[in-house]
Amino acid sequence: MTEIGENTQVKANLAFMAKTIGLVGTAVWGYSAIVNRLNTLENDIVRIHHELELNSEFRIKWPRGEIGALPADATQDMNIEHLKGRVDKLDEHVDKLRHGNGP
C-alpha cells in the first residue's frame, strides 16, 4: 500500500476538471434561467388577476354611473334637456291651438 505524505504528487486530468467545471456552470446557468422564467410567469399571473379584478369592478360600476361619465354623455344630456324644454313649449302651443285658446 502507498503512503500519502508531503512528497506525494497528485495527477489531475485537466480535461476532466474543465468538463466538470463546464457542467457545473451550465447547470447553475440553466437553473437560474428556469427560476427567472418561473418568476416572470408568476408576476404575469399576478398582473392578470389584478387587471381582471379591476375590469370586473369597472364592468359593474360603469353602467350604474358610479365611476363617472364621458364628457360626450354630459353634452348629450344637456342637449336632451334643451330639446325637452322646447318640446314642452311646443306641446303647450299645440294644446292652446287645439282648444281654441290661440294666441
C-alpha positions as CSV (number, residue, x, y, z in Angstrom):
1,M,0.0,0.0,0.0
2,T,1.2,3.5,-0.7
3,E,1.6,6.1,1.9
4,I,0.4,9.6,1.5
5,G,2.9,12.2,2.6
6,E,4.4,15.6,1.8
7,N,6.1,14.5,-1.3
8,T,3.1,12.6,-2.8
9,Q,2.1,14.0,-6.1
10,V,-1.5,14.1,-7.3
11,K,-2.0,13.9,-11.1
12,A,-5.1,15.6,-12.1
13,N,-6.6,15.3,-15.5
14,L,-7.1,18.9,-16.7
15,A,-9.6,17.9,-19.4
16,F,-11.8,16.2,-16.8
17,M,-11.6,19.2,-14.5
18,A,-12.6,21.6,-17.3
19,K,-15.5,19.4,-18.3
20,T,-16.7,19.2,-14.7
21,I,-16.4,23.0,-14.2
22,G,-18.3,23.5,-17.5
23,L,-21.0,21.1,-16.5
24,V,-21.5,22.7,-13.1
25,G,-21.5,26.2,-14.7
26,T,-24.1,25.1,-17.3
27,A,-26.2,23.5,-14.6
28,V,-26.1,26.7,-12.5
29,W,-26.9,28.9,-15.5
30,G,-29.8,26.6,-16.5
31,Y,-31.3,26.6,-13.0
32,S,-31.1,30.4,-12.8
33,A,-32.8,30.7,-16.2
34,I,-35.6,28.4,-15.2
35,V,-36.1,30.2,-11.9
36,N,-36.1,33.5,-13.7
37,R,-38.7,32.3,-16.2
38,L,-40.9,31.0,-13.4
39,N,-40.7,34.3,-11.5
40,T,-41.7,36.1,-14.7
41,L,-44.7,33.8,-15.2
42,E,-45.8,34.2,-11.6
43,N,-45.6,38.0,-11.9
44,D,-47.6,37.9,-15.2
45,I,-50.3,35.8,-13.5
46,V,-50.5,38.3,-10.5
47,R,-50.8,41.2,-13.0
48,I,-53.6,39.4,-15.0
49,H,-55.6,38.7,-11.8
50,H,-55.2,42.3,-10.7
51,E,-56.4,43.6,-14.1
52,L,-59.2,41.1,-14.1
53,E,-60.5,42.4,-10.8
54,L,-60.2,46.0,-11.9
55,N,-62.1,45.1,-15.2
56,S,-64.8,43.3,-13.3
57,E,-65.2,46.3,-11.0
58,F,-65.3,48.7,-14.0
59,R,-67.8,46.4,-15.9
60,I,-70.2,46.6,-13.0
61,K,-69.8,50.2,-11.8
62,W,-69.6,52.0,-15.2
63,P,-73.2,51.3,-16.4
64,R,-74.5,52.3,-13.0
65,G,-72.7,55.6,-13.2
66,E,-70.7,55.0,-10.0
67,I,-67.4,55.7,-11.7
68,G,-68.2,58.7,-13.8
69,A,-69.4,59.6,-17.2
70,L,-67.9,60.6,-20.5
71,P,-67.9,64.3,-21.5
72,A,-69.9,63.4,-24.5
73,D,-72.6,62.0,-22.2
74,A,-72.8,65.3,-20.4
75,T,-73.1,67.1,-23.7
76,Q,-75.9,64.8,-24.8
77,D,-77.7,65.2,-21.5
78,M,-77.6,69.0,-21.9
79,N,-78.9,68.7,-25.5
80,I,-81.7,66.4,-24.4
81,E,-82.7,68.7,-21.6
82,H,-82.8,71.7,-24.0
83,L,-84.8,69.7,-26.6
84,K,-87.2,68.5,-23.8
85,G,-87.9,72.2,-22.9
86,R,-88.6,73.1,-26.5
87,V,-90.9,70.1,-27.0
88,D,-92.8,71.1,-23.8
89,K,-93.3,74.6,-25.1
90,L,-94.4,73.3,-28.5
91,D,-96.9,70.9,-26.7
92,E,-98.3,73.9,-24.8
93,H,-98.7,75.8,-28.0
94,V,-100.4,72.9,-29.8
95,D,-102.8,72.4,-26.8
96,K,-103.7,76.1,-27.0
97,L,-104.4,75.9,-30.7
98,R,-106.3,72.7,-30.3
99,H,-108.6,74.0,-27.6
100,G,-109.3,77.4,-29.3
101,N,-107.2,79.4,-26.9
102,G,-104.9,80.6,-29.7
103,P,-102.5,83.5,-29.5
